[in-house]
Amino acid sequence: MKNKGLGEFEELVLLAVCILNGEGYGISVKKEVERHSGRSILLGAVHITLYRLQEKGLLQSEIGGSTEKRGGRSKRFFKITDLGLKQLKAAQAVRQKMWQLIPQLKITLS
């Protein structure tokens, strides 16, 4: 599959998974993205994105132990792969390069 880069939301989800360092699952990723982006997002959008990123090879997951608190259900924990980290670093490099190309803008207040 040819690399088409990351969408903004995919990048945010990958960054949240990295921040959570192996403890990232649907709700924790949602909260992390909301905390840092300042926007409200749907849990379903997070789940779809996590699985899409896993299909692309950018994340991997494993099932954790079940808990009584969750009615015996298990959580699926996600962590970034080497390819995922490479994609994140490439996205960061593009953004930094473009920021450096912006001329100094003077803002005038009305």
Phi, psi and omega in degrees: 000132180284139180290121178253011180080181182252141170283164182301314182292322176300318179297316178299318180295316178299317179297318179297317178299319178297315180300320183284347169049059177090352180253015183275122172223174189319300185292320181293324177293316178304310181297320181294316179295316180298318181299317185271334182266340181075014178239157179269132181231159180273139178300322179301322178295323178294313181299314179301316182292318178301314181290324177296317179294327176292317178299326179282353180085012182269341176229157169228159183220162174213153180275130176273179179290154178279154180228153177296322181304328180261019178066030179085000180276153179260159174261149172259117181263137182248147171216155185284148176264172176300319178296320178298317178295321178298317179296317179299315180295323178295318178297318179297318181296319179297314181297315181297319180298317181291322177299321181291339181274350179287127178293155178300120181259136177258126181259127177256133180268135180273000000 
